[in-house]
Amino acid sequence: MIEIIQQTSKTEENLEGRLPKNIRQIGNPEKDFRIYMEDYVYTYLHPAQINGMEMGILPRLLILLGEINHFSNRSCAFISGAIQVENKEQPEELPEFNESTWRRIHTEMQRFFDKCEIVGWVLDIPGNTLEVSREMEEMHRINFVGKYQFFFLMDSREREEAFYTWKEGQLRRKEGYFIYYEKNPQMQEYMISKKESLFGDKPFAEEVSDHAAKNYRAMMMQKKEQNYKGKGGILSYLTSILTVIILCSVSVLLLSNIRRMENMEKTISVMSDAIESTETKGSKTAENVQNQVAIETISSNVIPIEEDTIEEPVKQTKEPDKATEQDSLPNQSPAEPIPEAKEEETALNQPEDPAEHQEETKQEPADQEKAKKDGQTSKEAEQYLKQGYYIVQAGDSLRQICYNIYQTHAMLDALCEANNIEDQDTIYAGQKIILPK
């Protein structure tokens, strides 16, 4: 069933008569004939659904009371009362519409609903489908002959219901109806009387108030329990959220630390590889330097000469001949012989000693070798001076190099200045010595 709460439409306000203000739509009512049921009547027809009473198992028969108004474009039935028809002899069976039954109905109408008329009837059969039988149609055709009188079929167990109207010789189902809310003292009074007949002479108001108070207390207790449960659920929800957040943060920190450790390992490995590569490169460069030095070495025939063995060249001065001196004497006459000259002539004319001759012949090849060596050293010195540098060999000294190239020690200071050498004794094999000219 579709329920729509709405106010009276503007088109219905223009209709003749007065329509209810607060209404609730159930289903899809038709436009030609509409049914409006008052809320107290609806409550009386559905005690199990509204008041929380036990579900009925016996069938019920009720008469609906109210009025039918005809407007310019439609007809409306307003249900403001309901009377239950009981079978006192056999309560488990439905009563029959006989004279005694109609007499009881009219007496209760005069007592509670004196200004209402019969507009329809209700049949509640728990567990029955909402299908109209032939017996129901026959009962409606005999007892409710009015054109706008209707039939309300209910199944209180399955909570299903439907209105039927008489058209073309049969009951046809209507798609919906309305429930309206107004003051209905007549229906209230009838409900109180039925309550007293069932539960005794105790005032209905007290029972209602007690029941309301109990319901209110029970409702408040339920609300408190729900609040406690809600608070507990909120706290558990918050704690679960906090734990999830903490776990997420811890996992993020762990991941970041793991990544940092991986980065550290990578950097350490890179640094170690770089150090190893530099070491290998350094060893290779040292080998290359040695190879380059070995390649640049120039073999020479310079013979080292110790300082003690170096002999200064002796200038030989020719002694003037005594004969010339004698000739130069002015006072001496040329005819007078000089005894010393005679002796020298005799010495020259005398034969030489063979032993002395052998010694002279022995000394001649040594002098020749020395002259050859001096010639070679002078040629090498000229070559070094042309190329402008000299590569130090093992056992060389700067003083020796200076003498071998320049044939003098006077250029020793110039060599030190040209090569930025502070101590002339600190040179090493393979060093390139620049030779100033």
C-alpha positions as CSV (number, residue, x, y, z in Angstrom):
1,M,0.0,0.0,0.0
2,I,1.2,3.5,-0.9
3,E,0.7,6.1,1.8
4,I,0.9,9.8,1.0
5,I,0.3,12.5,3.6
6,Q,-1.2,15.6,2.0
7,Q,-3.4,18.6,2.6
8,T,-6.7,19.2,0.8
9,S,-6.1,20.2,-2.8
10,K,-7.3,23.5,-4.2
11,T,-9.7,21.7,-6.5
12,E,-11.5,20.1,-3.6
13,E,-11.7,23.3,-1.7
14,N,-13.9,24.6,-4.4
15,L,-16.3,21.7,-4.0
16,E,-19.6,22.1,-2.2
17,G,-19.6,21.2,1.4
18,R,-16.5,20.8,3.7
19,L,-13.7,18.3,3.2
20,P,-11.2,17.2,5.9
21,K,-8.0,19.3,6.1
22,N,-5.5,16.7,7.3
23,I,-5.7,13.5,5.3
24,R,-3.4,10.6,4.4
25,Q,-3.7,8.8,1.1
26,I,-3.5,5.0,0.9
27,G,-3.1,3.6,-2.6
28,N,-4.5,5.4,-5.6
29,P,-8.1,6.5,-5.1
30,E,-10.4,6.9,-8.0
31,K,-11.8,10.3,-9.0
32,D,-15.5,9.4,-9.4
33,F,-16.1,8.0,-5.9
34,R,-13.8,8.5,-3.0
35,I,-13.9,7.0,0.5
36,Y,-12.6,8.9,3.6
37,M,-12.2,6.9,6.9
38,E,-11.7,8.7,10.2
39,D,-8.6,7.8,12.2
40,Y,-10.5,6.4,15.3
41,V,-12.5,4.1,13.1
42,Y,-9.2,2.9,11.4
43,T,-7.7,2.3,14.9
44,Y,-10.8,0.3,16.0
45,L,-10.6,-1.8,12.9
46,H,-6.8,-2.5,13.4
47,P,-6.3,-3.0,17.1
48,A,-3.4,-5.5,16.6
49,Q,-1.5,-3.3,14.3
50,I,-1.8,0.0,16.3
51,N,-2.2,-0.9,20.0
52,G,0.1,-3.8,20.0
53,M,-2.7,-6.3,20.9
54,E,-2.5,-10.0,20.2
55,M,-3.4,-11.0,16.7
56,G,-7.1,-12.0,16.3
57,I,-7.9,-15.5,15.2
58,L,-11.7,-15.2,15.0
59,P,-13.5,-13.6,12.1
60,R,-15.3,-10.3,12.7
61,L,-18.3,-8.5,11.2
62,L,-18.7,-4.8,11.5
63,I,-21.0,-2.1,10.2
64,L,-19.6,1.2,8.9
65,L,-21.4,4.4,9.7
66,G,-21.1,7.9,8.4
67,E,-22.5,9.9,5.5
68,I,-22.3,10.2,1.7
69,N,-22.0,13.6,0.1
70,H,-22.5,14.3,-3.5
71,F,-20.6,17.1,-5.2
72,S,-20.7,18.5,-8.7
73,N,-18.0,16.3,-10.1
74,R,-17.7,13.3,-7.6
75,S,-19.3,11.6,-4.6
76,C,-17.6,11.0,-1.3
77,A,-18.3,8.7,1.6
78,F,-17.1,9.8,5.1
79,I,-16.8,7.0,7.6
80,S,-17.0,8.3,11.2
81,G,-18.2,5.2,13.2
82,A,-18.1,1.4,13.3
83,I,-20.2,-1.1,15.2
84,Q,-19.1,-4.6,15.8
85,V,-21.8,-7.3,15.2
86,E,-21.3,-10.3,17.6
87,N,-22.8,-13.7,17.6
88,K,-23.4,-14.4,21.3
89,E,-24.6,-17.9,20.8
90,Q,-21.6,-19.1,18.7
91,P,-18.8,-16.5,19.0
92,E,-16.4,-18.4,16.7
93,E,-18.8,-18.1,13.8
94,L,-20.0,-15.0,11.9
95,P,-23.5,-13.7,12.8
96,E,-26.3,-13.7,10.2
97,F,-28.1,-10.6,9.1
98,N,-31.5,-11.3,10.6
99,E,-34.1,-9.2,12.4
100,S,-32.5,-9.5,15.9
101,T,-29.1,-8.6,14.4
102,W,-30.4,-5.5,12.7
103,R,-32.3,-4.5,15.9
104,R,-29.1,-4.5,18.0
105,I,-27.3,-2.5,15.3
106,H,-30.0,0.2,15.3
107,T,-30.1,0.4,19.1
108,E,-26.3,1.0,19.2
109,M,-26.6,3.5,16.4
110,Q,-29.2,5.5,18.3
111,R,-27.0,5.4,21.4
112,F,-23.7,6.4,19.9
113,F,-24.2,7.5,16.3
114,D,-27.7,9.0,16.1
115,K,-26.7,11.3,13.2
116,C,-25.0,8.7,11.0
117,E,-26.3,6.3,8.4
118,I,-25.1,2.9,7.2
119,V,-22.5,3.3,4.4
120,G,-20.9,-0.1,4.3
121,W,-19.8,-3.2,6.1
122,V,-16.5,-4.9,7.1
123,L,-15.6,-8.6,7.1
124,D,-12.3,-9.6,8.7
125,I,-11.2,-13.2,8.1
126,P,-7.6,-13.8,9.4
127,G,-5.5,-15.8,6.9
128,N,-8.0,-15.4,4.0
129,T,-7.1,-14.0,0.7
130,L,-8.6,-10.8,-0.5
131,E,-10.9,-12.6,-3.0
132,V,-14.6,-11.9,-2.9
133,S,-16.7,-15.1,-2.8
134,R,-20.2,-15.6,-4.1
135,E,-21.5,-15.7,-0.5
136,M,-20.0,-12.3,0.1
137,E,-21.5,-10.9,-3.0
138,E,-24.9,-12.4,-2.2
139,M,-24.8,-11.0,1.4
140,H,-23.9,-7.5,0.1
141,R,-26.6,-7.6,-2.6
142,I,-29.4,-8.6,-0.1
143,N,-28.4,-6.4,2.9
144,F,-26.8,-3.3,1.4
145,V,-28.9,-2.2,-1.5
146,G,-27.7,1.4,-1.6
147,K,-25.8,2.5,-4.7
148,Y,-22.9,4.0,-2.8
149,Q,-22.7,1.4,0.0
150,F,-19.4,-0.5,-0.1
151,F,-17.7,-3.5,1.3
152,F,-14.4,-3.5,3.2
153,L,-12.6,-6.9,3.2
154,M,-9.7,-7.4,5.7
155,D,-7.0,-10.0,6.5
156,S,-5.7,-8.9,10.0
157,R,-3.1,-11.6,10.1
158,E,-1.4,-10.7,6.8
159,R,-2.3,-7.0,7.2
160,E,-4.0,-6.7,3.9
161,E,-7.3,-4.9,3.1
162,A,-9.3,-3.5,0.2
163,F,-12.5,-1.6,-0.6
164,Y,-15.1,-3.0,-3.0
165,T,-18.1,-1.2,-4.6
166,W,-21.1,-2.6,-6.4
167,K,-21.0,-2.1,-10.1
168,E,-22.8,-3.9,-12.9
169,G,-24.1,-6.6,-10.6
170,Q,-20.8,-7.5,-8.8
171,L,-18.3,-6.2,-6.3
172,R,-15.3,-4.4,-7.9
173,R,-12.1,-3.5,-6.0
174,K,-11.1,0.1,-5.5
175,E,-7.4,1.1,-5.7
176,G,-7.2,3.3,-2.7
177,Y,-8.9,5.5,-0.1
178,F,-8.1,8.3,2.4
179,I,-7.7,8.5,6.2
180,Y,-8.6,11.9,7.8
181,Y,-8.0,13.3,11.3
182,E,-10.7,15.1,13.2
183,K,-12.4,15.1,16.6
184,N,-14.7,12.2,16.9
185,P,-16.3,12.0,20.4
186,Q,-18.9,9.6,19.3
187,M,-16.4,6.9,18.3
188,Q,-14.3,7.6,21.4
189,E,-17.3,7.0,23.6
190,Y,-18.2,3.8,21.8
191,M,-14.6,2.5,22.1
192,I,-14.7,3.3,25.9
193,S,-17.9,1.4,26.4
194,K,-16.6,-1.6,24.6
195,K,-13.4,-1.4,26.7
196,E,-15.5,-1.4,29.9
197,S,-17.6,-4.3,28.8
198,L,-14.5,-6.3,28.2
199,F,-12.4,-5.3,31.3
200,G,-15.1,-4.4,33.9
201,D,-16.4,-1.2,35.5
202,K,-12.9,0.3,36.1
203,P,-12.7,3.7,34.4
204,F,-11.2,3.5,31.0
205,A,-9.3,6.8,31.6
206,E,-7.3,5.3,34.4
207,E,-6.4,2.3,32.5
208,V,-5.4,4.4,29.5
209,S,-3.3,6.7,31.7
210,D,-1.6,3.7,33.4
211,H,-1.0,2.1,30.1
212,A,0.4,5.2,28.6
213,A,2.6,5.7,31.6
214,K,3.9,2.2,31.3
215,N,4.5,2.6,27.7
216,Y,6.2,5.9,28.3
217,R,8.5,4.3,30.9
218,A,9.2,1.4,28.7
219,M,9.9,3.7,25.9
220,M,12.3,5.8,28.0
221,M,14.1,2.7,29.2
222,Q,14.5,1.5,25.6
223,K,15.8,4.9,24.7
224,K,18.3,4.8,27.5
225,E,19.5,1.3,26.5
226,Q,19.7,2.5,22.9
227,N,21.7,5.5,24.0
228,Y,24.1,3.3,26.0
229,K,24.4,1.0,23.1
230,G,24.9,3.9,20.8
231,K,27.6,5.4,23.0
232,G,29.2,2.0,23.4
233,G,29.1,1.5,19.6
234,I,30.5,5.0,19.0
235,L,33.3,4.4,21.5
236,S,34.1,1.0,19.9
237,Y,33.9,2.6,16.5
238,L,36.2,5.4,17.5
239,T,38.7,3.0,19.1
240,S,38.7,0.8,16.0
241,I,39.4,3.9,13.9
242,L,42.2,5.0,16.2
243,T,43.8,1.6,16.1
244,V,43.5,1.6,12.3
245,I,45.1,5.0,12.1
246,I,47.9,3.9,14.5
247,L,48.6,0.8,12.5
248,C,48.7,2.8,9.3
249,S,51.1,5.4,10.8
250,V,53.4,2.6,12.2
251,S,53.4,0.8,8.8
252,V,54.2,4.1,7.0
253,L,57.1,4.7,9.4
254,L,58.4,1.1,9.0
255,L,58.2,1.5,5.2
256,S,60.1,4.8,5.3
257,N,62.8,3.3,7.6
258,I,63.1,0.3,5.3
259,R,63.5,2.6,2.3
260,R,66.1,4.7,4.2
261,M,68.1,1.5,5.0
262,E,67.9,0.5,1.4
263,N,69.1,3.9,0.3
264,M,72.0,3.7,2.8
265,E,73.0,0.3,1.6
266,K,72.9,1.5,-2.0
267,T,75.1,4.6,-1.1
268,I,77.5,2.4,0.9
269,S,77.8,0.0,-2.0
270,V,78.3,2.9,-4.5
271,M,81.0,4.4,-2.2
272,S,82.8,1.1,-1.8
273,D,82.7,0.5,-5.6
274,A,84.1,4.1,-6.1
275,I,86.9,3.5,-3.7
276,E,87.8,0.2,-5.3
277,S,87.7,1.9,-8.7
278,T,89.9,4.8,-7.5
279,E,92.4,2.3,-6.0
280,T,92.6,0.3,-9.2
281,K,92.8,3.5,-11.2
282,G,95.6,4.8,-8.9
283,S,97.6,1.6,-9.4
284,K,97.0,1.7,-13.1
285,T,98.1,5.4,-13.2
286,A,101.2,4.5,-11.2
287,E,102.0,1.7,-13.6
288,N,101.4,4.0,-16.5
289,V,103.7,6.7,-15.0
290,Q,106.4,4.1,-14.5
291,N,105.9,2.9,-18.1
292,Q,105.9,6.5,-19.3
293,V,109.1,7.2,-17.3
294,A,110.6,4.1,-18.7
295,I,109.7,5.1,-22.2
296,E,111.1,8.6,-21.8
297,T,114.5,7.3,-20.4
298,I,117.4,8.0,-22.7
299,S,120.5,5.9,-22.5
300,S,123.7,7.9,-22.5
301,N,127.3,7.1,-22.4
302,V,128.1,9.8,-19.8
303,I,130.5,8.3,-17.4
304,P,130.3,9.5,-13.9
305,I,133.5,11.2,-12.7
306,E,134.2,11.7,-9.1
307,E,135.2,15.0,-7.8
308,D,138.6,13.8,-6.7
309,T,139.5,12.4,-10.1
310,I,138.6,15.6,-11.9
311,E,141.9,17.3,-12.9
312,E,142.0,20.9,-13.7
313,P,143.6,21.6,-17.1
314,V,147.2,22.7,-16.6
315,K,148.4,25.5,-18.8
316,Q,151.7,24.6,-20.1
317,T,154.0,27.5,-20.7
318,K,156.9,27.1,-23.1
319,E,160.3,27.9,-21.6
320,P,162.3,30.2,-23.7
321,D,165.2,28.5,-25.3
322,K,168.5,29.2,-23.7
323,A,170.0,29.7,-27.1
324,T,167.6,32.5,-27.9
325,E,168.2,34.0,-24.5
326,Q,171.8,33.9,-25.1
327,D,171.3,35.3,-28.5
328,S,169.4,38.1,-27.0
329,L,172.2,39.0,-24.5
330,P,173.8,42.1,-25.9
331,N,177.1,41.7,-24.2
332,Q,177.7,38.1,-25.3
333,S,179.4,37.5,-28.5
334,P,178.1,34.8,-30.9
335,A,181.5,33.3,-31.3
336,E,181.8,32.2,-27.7
337,P,180.4,28.7,-27.2
338,I,178.0,28.0,-24.4
339,P,178.6,24.9,-22.4
340,E,175.0,24.2,-21.5
341,A,173.9,24.2,-25.1
342,K,176.6,21.7,-25.9
343,E,175.4,19.5,-23.2
344,E,171.8,19.6,-24.5
345,E,173.0,18.8,-28.0
346,T,175.0,15.9,-26.7
347,A,171.9,14.8,-24.8
348,L,169.9,15.0,-27.9
349,N,172.4,13.2,-30.0
350,Q,172.7,10.4,-27.4
351,P,170.5,7.3,-28.0
352,E,167.3,7.1,-26.0
353,D,166.7,4.5,-23.3
354,P,164.5,1.6,-24.6
355,A,162.7,1.3,-21.3
356,E,161.7,4.9,-21.3
357,H,160.5,4.5,-24.9
358,Q,158.3,1.6,-23.9
359,E,156.7,3.6,-21.1
360,E,155.9,6.5,-23.5
361,T,154.4,4.0,-26.0
362,K,152.2,2.6,-23.2
363,Q,150.9,6.0,-22.2
364,E,150.0,6.9,-25.7
365,P,146.9,4.5,-26.0
366,A,145.5,5.6,-22.6
367,D,145.6,9.2,-23.7
368,Q,144.0,8.3,-27.0
369,E,141.2,6.4,-25.1
370,K,140.6,9.4,-22.9
371,A,140.5,11.7,-25.9
372,K,138.0,9.5,-27.5
373,K,135.8,9.5,-24.4
374,D,136.1,13.2,-24.1
375,G,135.0,13.5,-27.7
376,Q,132.0,11.3,-27.1
377,T,130.9,13.2,-24.0
378,S,131.2,16.5,-25.9
379,K,129.0,15.1,-28.7
380,E,126.3,13.8,-26.2
381,A,126.5,17.1,-24.3
382,E,125.8,18.9,-27.6
383,Q,122.8,16.7,-28.2
384,Y,121.4,17.3,-24.7
385,L,121.9,21.0,-25.2
386,K,120.0,20.9,-28.5
387,Q,117.0,19.0,-27.1
388,G,117.1,21.3,-24.0
389,Y,116.7,18.7,-21.2
390,Y,118.3,15.6,-19.6
391,I,116.7,12.6,-17.9
392,V,118.4,11.7,-14.6
393,Q,119.8,8.1,-14.5
394,A,120.4,6.0,-11.5
395,G,123.6,7.1,-9.7
396,D,123.7,10.6,-11.3
397,S,124.3,13.8,-9.3
398,L,123.4,17.3,-10.3
399,R,127.1,18.4,-10.0
400,Q,128.2,15.5,-12.2
401,I,125.5,16.3,-14.8
402,C,126.5,19.9,-14.9
403,Y,130.2,19.1,-15.5
404,N,129.4,16.4,-18.1
405,I,127.3,18.8,-20.2
406,Y,128.9,22.1,-19.6
407,Q,132.5,20.9,-18.8
408,T,132.4,23.1,-15.8
409,H,130.6,23.5,-12.4
410,A,129.9,27.2,-12.9
411,M,126.4,26.4,-14.4
412,L,125.3,24.5,-11.2
413,D,123.4,27.5,-9.8
414,A,121.7,28.1,-13.2
415,L,120.5,24.5,-13.3
416,C,119.0,24.8,-9.8
417,E,117.2,28.0,-10.7
418,A,115.8,26.6,-14.0
419,N,114.5,23.4,-12.3
420,N,113.4,25.0,-9.0
421,I,115.8,22.7,-7.1
422,E,116.6,24.0,-3.6
423,D,119.0,21.2,-2.6
424,Q,121.3,20.0,-5.4
425,D,121.6,16.5,-3.8
426,T,117.8,15.8,-4.0
427,I,117.2,14.6,-7.5
428,Y,115.7,11.2,-8.5
429,A,116.0,8.8,-11.4
430,G,113.6,9.7,-14.2
431,Q,113.5,13.4,-13.3
432,K,113.6,15.8,-16.3
433,I,116.3,18.4,-15.9
434,I,116.0,21.5,-18.1
435,L,119.3,22.6,-19.5
436,P,119.7,26.4,-19.7
437,K,122.0,27.7,-22.6
